[in-house]
Amino acid sequence: MSKAPNTHVRMFGSLHTIRRNRGLPSYEDMYIPPEGISGFDLAEKLDLPLEKIEGVFINHKATSLDAIIRPGDTTAIISSGVPGPHRYSLGIHSAGKHLRK
């Protein structure tokens, strides 16, 4: 039995381009189980290259890929390469800092 999508996921930057080059939209409506999944697992399900991912916005807050995404969360995956000043203003700089050590 197929599960109905319950979460809208968007991809930005180079991830948008990767999806378009594959003939896919830059967003995906997905089923997320009640216990949630990590950003790593979400990226894997979407077949996105981890080396191109900086972090994930969950409910408008920049987080690292180990954060848990729950059903219905507003979700966007952020590509690496966001310019300096924008990294700070969006909260991306500190979001995945502990994973880059």
GIWODA-V807176 format. One record per backbone hydrogen bond with DSSP energy under -0.5 kcal/mol. NH is the residue of the N-H (numbers start at 1). CO is the residue of the C=O. If there is no record, write none. Layout:
nh,co
NH,CO
NH,CO
//
This chain:
nh,co
6,30
7,30
9,7
9,28
10,75
11,26
12,77
15,12
16,13
17,13
18,14
19,15
20,16
21,17
22,18
22,19
23,20
24,19
28,9
30,7
30,28
32,30
36,33
37,69
39,65
39,67
40,65
42,38
43,39
44,40
45,41
46,42
47,44
48,43
52,49
53,50
54,78
55,78
56,63
57,76
58,56
58,61
59,57
59,74
61,58
63,56
67,64
69,37
70,68
72,6
73,70
75,8
75,73
76,57
77,10
78,55
80,52
86,83
87,83
87,84
88,84
89,85
90,86
91,87
91,88
92,87
93,87
95,91
96,92
97,94
99,96
100,96
100,97
101,97
//
